[in-house]
Amino acid sequence: MTYKTHKTVGLFLAMAFIIGNNISNHLINSNISSNVVAINLTNPTVTNSIPGGLIFFLEVFYYLYLAYLGSLYPDIDHIGSHLGHRRKVLSYYIAMKFGHRTITHSLLGMLIGTLPVFLISQTTWIFFNFGKIAWFYFTIGYFSHLFTDTMNPKGIPWLYPKKTMYSLNHFQMGTSSEEWMNVGTGGFLLASSFLFPTPISYALFVYLLILVIK
Ligand SMILES: [Zn+2]
């Protein structure tokens, strides 16, 4: 799958989780105030952000950025990939030692790749209270990459070091179905801005849309 598709699916999944979490928290907190909604997975009864406020904006932006990074991370095993190009030494090492679509495209790779992010996000909460669950969004991005590559006829070795490739044999890379999937996802991201109708959230979603289309 292309860089654009991975990025789009990762952002889509993360956004779906953020919205889902917001709606459930909104229901829990609806007796407090109709326009105060929490976005706190660890303690859903705590309201810590007002949608459209600056903290909320930073929080959503941070989660989406991590999902974006996670969605690109597995392709670090390919020197020519978007991330591999920017992390040449690590990329070269993994590509030489393991090859493309091996360890980073497996559950083992997901565990190894997300562990540092998990450990870091356990400390960042000291600086900002939403940091603690940030690893979750990186993992969503990572998982979305593996899921999308499974759609490809070549598949991925989910159970590496076992060499079996698992594939749903659905999408060919660069086909119109892949393009349509991207368009649909972009539409979803734009539509979701109506859930948070403030200037700052519109700015965020326009940015997201540009990120997806680019
Ligand atoms: Zn891949």
Boltz pocket constraint, residues with backbone or C-beta under 6 A from the ligand:
constraints:
  - pocket:
      binder: B
      contacts: [[A, 1], [A, 74], [A, 75], [A, 105], [A, 145], [A, 149]]
      max_distance: 6.0
